[in-house]
Amino acid sequence: MISLKLFVQKRNLPLKNLILLLVLVISMITAAWAWFISSSTASANGMSVSLQALNNLTVSLDNTNYYQSVDITKSSSVMQNLDFLDITGDGQTFLRPILNQSTSGASPDTTKTWSAPTAGKEYLSFNVYLRSNTKCSVYLNQGSSVDPVSSTLTWDSSVTDTSSYNPSTYGNFSKDCLVGATRVSVIDASNSLRFVWIPRPDIYLNTSTTPWTVTTGLTSGSSFIHQYYDASKTLQTSSKTITSLPTSPDSTTLVATLSGTPDSSGYYYSNFHVNIWIDGCDAEARRALSGGQFNVNLALKAVF
C-alpha cells in the first residue's frame, strides 16, 4: 500500500517573511524488489493522495484544477498504472537492464538491449503544480525524511522474537533496510535535473560476510555515492547527489520559483517533477530486503 499526503502550512519568519511548508508523505510497502535478483515485479495495491493547502498557495496535479484540498485514489491518472519494477538511472532518465544470473548473484548484461521503464508505472513519477498570488521560491526542507517502518533494524542472535521487525531470512536485520537503496530526484520547470537525494546513506547491506549483515549509522563510504547506468550502459557516478539537507533554504535544494508576470487573475505559477525509485546499483536492492517497508516525507519550504 502507498499513501501520499500533500499539504501546506504557514509559519512566521524573522523580518516578516512568510514560509509555507509543503509536505508530501509517502508510505511504501514493496513486495519484491528484483534488481540483481530475478524478473519479479513489485505491485503497489491501494493508494490514496490527500492534497491540502493553506493561505495563498494552492496545488494541482493537472495544472488545471487547483485546490486547497483534493483526494486522489489509485484509479486516478497519476497512479492507476503504478506497478514497481527494478530500474536504474540518473534521476531523469531510467533503464531496466537485462541481468546475467549466477549462484553468486546477478549483474547487468551490457551486450543485451535494455528497456526504458514507464514513468508512473515501474517507478513513482508525478508533477506538482503550484499557484500563488505572491512571488516565492520553494526548497526541499531539512524536515524531509525517508525512514524504515521498523524502529529496530539489526539485532543479535539472542533476540528470539523479531516478528515486529519485518525480519529478513538472510541475517539478523530487517527487510526495511531496503530504504538505503531509495532515491528521490527533482526535475525543475525547465526540465533540468535539480538533484538526486540519497536520504539514508547511513544504511549498508554487507554481502561479503556469512551470514549477511547490515551496518547502520555510517557517516561516509560508498553508500553516500549514487551510481547508475547511463543510456550507453556505462556505470556512472552522479555529480548532483545530496545526502543531507541544509538547515536553511539553499540553492542546491531549490525545486521551483514562482515569479515573472502574473496572469490576469494575479497568480504566479510554477511546477516541478518528482521521481522516487529503488536503484539496483545500491547494495540494499537485494532479495534479502525484498518486502521492505519505508515512509517518505518530503517537506518543501516556500519563502515569500
C-alpha positions as CSV (number, residue, x, y, z in Angstrom):
1,M,0.0,0.0,0.0
2,I,1.2,3.5,-0.8
3,S,-0.4,6.6,0.6
4,L,0.5,10.2,-0.1
5,K,-0.4,13.3,1.7
6,L,0.5,16.8,0.5
7,F,-0.4,19.9,2.5
8,V,0.8,23.4,3.2
9,Q,1.4,25.1,6.4
10,K,2.4,28.7,7.2
11,R,4.9,29.8,9.8
12,N,6.4,33.1,10.7
13,L,10.0,34.1,9.9
14,P,12.1,36.9,11.1
15,L,11.6,40.2,9.1
16,K,8.0,39.1,8.5
17,N,8.9,36.7,5.7
18,L,6.2,34.1,5.2
19,I,7.1,30.4,4.9
20,L,4.8,27.8,3.6
21,L,5.7,24.2,4.5
22,L,4.6,21.8,1.8
23,V,4.8,18.2,2.9
24,L,4.4,15.1,0.8
25,V,4.1,11.9,2.9
26,I,4.5,8.6,1.2
27,S,4.2,5.2,2.9
28,M,5.5,2.4,0.8
29,I,5.5,-1.4,1.1
30,T,7.5,-3.2,-1.6
31,A,6.6,-6.7,-2.4
32,A,9.7,-7.9,-4.3
33,W,12.4,-5.5,-5.4
34,A,14.1,-7.6,-8.1
35,W,17.3,-5.8,-9.1
36,F,20.2,-8.3,-9.2
37,I,17.7,-10.9,-8.2
38,S,15.1,-12.1,-10.8
39,S,12.4,-10.8,-13.1
40,S,9.8,-10.5,-10.4
41,T,7.9,-7.2,-10.0
42,A,6.6,-5.3,-7.0
43,S,3.0,-4.5,-7.1
44,A,1.5,-1.5,-5.3
45,N,-2.1,-2.3,-4.4
46,G,-4.2,0.5,-3.0
47,M,-3.1,4.1,-3.0
48,S,-4.6,7.4,-1.9
49,V,-3.4,11.0,-2.1
50,S,-4.6,13.9,0.0
51,L,-3.6,17.4,-1.1
52,Q,-4.2,20.3,1.3
53,A,-3.1,24.0,1.0
54,L,-3.5,27.0,3.3
55,N,-3.3,30.7,2.8
56,N,-2.5,31.8,-0.8
57,L,-0.6,28.8,-2.2
58,T,-2.7,26.1,-3.9
59,V,-1.6,22.8,-5.6
60,S,-2.6,20.8,-8.5
61,L,-1.7,17.5,-10.3
62,D,-3.1,18.5,-13.7
63,N,-2.3,22.3,-13.9
64,T,-6.0,23.0,-14.5
65,N,-7.8,22.3,-11.3
66,Y,-6.2,23.9,-8.2
67,Y,-7.5,23.1,-4.7
68,Q,-6.7,23.6,-1.1
69,S,-7.8,20.1,-0.6
70,V,-8.1,17.2,-3.1
71,D,-8.2,13.4,-2.7
72,I,-6.7,11.1,-5.3
73,T,-7.1,7.4,-5.5
74,K,-5.2,4.6,-7.3
75,S,-7.7,4.9,-10.1
76,S,-6.5,8.5,-10.9
77,S,-4.4,9.1,-14.0
78,V,-1.3,9.7,-11.8
79,M,-1.4,6.4,-10.1
80,Q,-3.8,3.9,-11.7
81,N,-1.0,2.0,-13.6
82,L,1.7,2.1,-10.9
83,D,3.4,-1.3,-10.6
84,F,7.1,-1.0,-9.5
85,L,9.9,-2.7,-11.3
86,D,13.7,-2.8,-10.7
87,I,15.4,0.1,-12.5
88,T,18.5,2.3,-12.6
89,G,19.0,5.9,-13.7
90,D,20.4,9.4,-13.1
91,G,17.2,10.7,-11.7
92,Q,15.8,11.8,-15.0
93,T,16.4,9.0,-17.5
94,F,15.9,5.4,-16.4
95,L,16.7,1.9,-17.7
96,R,15.8,-1.6,-16.8
97,P,18.8,-3.8,-17.5
98,I,18.9,-7.4,-18.7
99,L,20.6,-9.4,-16.0
100,N,23.1,-12.3,-16.0
101,Q,22.1,-14.7,-13.2
102,S,24.6,-16.8,-11.3
103,T,24.9,-18.6,-8.0
104,S,26.8,-15.6,-6.6
105,G,24.2,-13.1,-7.7
106,A,23.4,-11.2,-10.8
107,S,24.9,-8.4,-12.9
108,P,23.7,-6.3,-15.8
109,D,24.4,-7.7,-19.3
110,T,25.6,-4.8,-21.3
111,T,25.6,-6.8,-24.5
112,K,21.8,-7.1,-24.5
113,T,19.2,-4.4,-25.3
114,W,17.8,-2.7,-22.2
115,S,14.3,-1.3,-22.0
116,A,13.1,2.0,-20.7
117,P,10.7,1.7,-17.8
118,T,7.4,3.7,-18.0
119,A,7.1,6.7,-15.7
120,G,4.2,6.2,-13.3
121,K,4.3,2.5,-13.8
122,E,7.6,1.0,-12.9
123,Y,8.6,3.8,-10.6
124,L,6.7,6.6,-8.9
125,S,6.7,9.7,-11.0
126,F,4.5,12.8,-10.9
127,N,4.2,16.6,-11.4
128,V,3.3,19.0,-8.7
129,Y,2.0,22.4,-9.9
130,L,2.0,25.4,-7.7
131,R,0.0,28.6,-7.8
132,S,0.3,31.7,-5.6
133,N,-0.7,35.4,-5.7
134,T,2.7,36.2,-4.3
135,K,6.2,35.5,-5.8
136,C,8.1,32.9,-3.9
137,S,10.9,30.3,-4.1
138,V,10.4,26.7,-3.0
139,Y,13.1,24.5,-1.5
140,L,13.4,20.9,-0.2
141,N,13.4,21.4,3.5
142,Q,15.5,19.7,6.2
143,G,12.3,18.2,7.6
144,S,12.2,15.8,4.7
145,S,13.0,12.1,5.5
146,V,12.8,8.6,4.2
147,D,12.7,6.2,7.1
148,P,12.2,2.4,7.6
149,V,8.9,1.5,9.3
150,S,10.7,-0.8,11.8
151,S,12.4,1.1,14.6
152,T,14.8,-1.9,15.0
153,L,17.0,-2.6,12.0
154,T,19.5,-5.0,13.5
155,W,19.8,-7.4,16.5
156,D,22.0,-10.1,17.8
157,S,21.3,-13.9,17.9
158,S,20.0,-13.7,21.5
159,V,16.8,-12.0,20.3
160,T,14.1,-14.6,19.9
161,D,11.0,-12.5,18.9
162,T,11.7,-10.4,15.9
163,S,8.2,-10.6,14.3
164,S,7.6,-6.9,14.7
165,Y,10.9,-6.0,12.9
166,N,9.9,-7.3,9.5
167,P,12.9,-9.7,9.7
168,S,14.9,-10.9,6.7
169,T,15.7,-14.6,6.4
170,Y,19.3,-13.8,5.3
171,G,20.5,-12.4,8.6
172,N,19.7,-10.6,11.8
173,F,18.4,-7.5,10.2
174,S,15.1,-6.0,9.0
175,K,13.9,-6.0,5.4
176,D,13.1,-2.4,6.0
177,C,16.8,-1.6,5.4
178,L,15.7,-1.5,1.8
179,V,15.3,2.2,2.5
180,G,19.1,2.5,1.9
181,A,18.5,2.0,-1.8
182,T,15.8,4.6,-2.1
183,R,16.4,7.6,-4.4
184,V,14.4,10.8,-4.8
185,S,15.0,13.2,-7.7
186,V,13.5,16.6,-8.6
187,I,13.2,17.9,-12.1
188,D,12.5,21.6,-12.3
189,A,10.1,23.5,-14.6
190,S,12.8,23.9,-17.3
191,N,13.2,20.1,-17.4
192,S,16.6,20.2,-15.8
193,L,17.6,17.7,-13.1
194,R,18.0,19.6,-9.9
195,F,19.4,16.9,-7.7
196,V,19.3,13.2,-6.7
197,W,18.7,12.7,-3.0
198,I,20.0,9.7,-1.1
199,P,18.1,10.0,2.1
200,R,19.5,7.1,4.0
201,P,23.2,6.5,3.0
202,D,23.9,5.5,6.6
203,I,22.4,2.0,6.0
204,Y,24.6,-0.6,4.2
205,L,24.0,-4.2,3.4
206,N,27.2,-6.2,3.6
207,T,27.0,-9.3,1.4
208,S,30.7,-10.3,1.8
209,T,30.0,-11.9,5.2
210,T,28.3,-15.2,6.1
211,P,25.5,-14.6,7.1
212,W,25.0,-11.2,5.6
213,T,24.9,-8.2,7.9
214,V,23.7,-4.6,7.9
215,T,25.6,-1.7,9.2
216,T,23.8,1.4,10.3
217,G,25.0,4.9,11.4
218,L,27.6,5.3,8.6
219,T,28.9,8.8,8.0
220,S,30.9,8.2,4.8
221,G,31.7,5.5,2.2
222,S,30.3,4.0,-1.0
223,S,26.7,4.2,0.2
224,F,27.0,8.0,0.0
225,I,27.6,7.9,-3.7
226,H,24.8,7.4,-6.3
227,Q,26.0,5.1,-9.1
228,Y,23.8,4.3,-12.1
229,Y,23.9,3.1,-15.7
230,D,23.5,5.7,-18.4
231,A,21.9,5.3,-21.8
232,S,25.1,3.8,-23.2
233,K,25.0,1.2,-20.4
234,T,28.1,2.6,-18.8
235,L,28.3,2.8,-15.0
236,Q,28.4,6.4,-13.9
237,T,28.6,8.4,-10.6
238,S,26.2,11.2,-10.2
239,S,27.5,14.7,-9.7
240,K,24.2,16.1,-8.4
241,T,23.9,13.8,-5.4
242,I,22.9,15.2,-2.0
243,T,22.9,13.1,1.2
244,S,22.0,15.7,3.7
245,L,19.7,18.7,3.6
246,P,20.7,22.2,4.6
247,T,19.3,23.8,7.8
248,S,18.0,26.8,5.8
249,P,17.0,27.3,2.2
250,D,19.9,26.6,-0.1
251,S,20.3,26.8,-3.9
252,T,21.2,23.1,-4.1
253,T,17.7,22.1,-3.0
254,L,15.7,24.7,-4.9
255,V,12.7,23.0,-6.6
256,A,10.6,25.8,-8.0
257,T,10.4,29.6,-8.4
258,L,7.1,31.4,-8.8
259,S,7.9,34.7,-10.5
260,G,7.6,36.6,-13.8
261,T,4.4,38.2,-14.8
262,P,1.2,37.1,-13.1
263,D,-1.9,36.1,-15.2
264,S,-5.0,38.2,-15.5
265,S,-6.1,36.9,-12.1
266,G,-2.9,37.9,-10.4
267,Y,-1.5,34.4,-10.0
268,Y,2.1,33.2,-10.3
269,Y,2.8,29.6,-11.4
270,S,5.5,27.1,-11.4
271,N,5.9,23.3,-11.2
272,F,8.4,20.5,-10.5
273,H,8.6,16.8,-11.1
274,V,9.4,14.1,-8.6
275,N,10.8,10.6,-9.2
276,I,11.1,8.0,-6.4
277,W,12.7,4.7,-7.1
278,I,14.8,1.9,-5.8
279,D,18.1,1.8,-7.7
280,G,19.5,-1.6,-8.3
281,C,23.1,-0.4,-8.2
282,D,22.7,0.1,-4.4
283,A,23.7,-2.8,-2.2
284,E,20.4,-2.7,-0.3
285,A,18.4,-3.6,-3.5
286,R,18.8,-7.3,-2.9
287,R,16.5,-10.3,-2.3
288,A,17.4,-10.2,1.4
289,L,15.5,-7.0,1.8
290,S,12.6,-7.8,-0.5
291,G,9.4,-6.8,1.2
292,G,10.9,-3.9,3.0
293,Q,8.7,-1.0,4.2
294,F,9.5,2.7,4.5
295,N,8.0,6.1,4.8
296,V,8.8,9.1,2.7
297,N,8.2,12.7,3.9
298,L,9.1,15.5,1.5
299,A,8.9,18.9,3.2
300,L,9.1,21.9,0.8
301,K,9.7,25.3,2.2
302,A,8.3,28.2,0.2
303,V,9.9,31.6,1.1
304,F,8.0,34.8,0.0
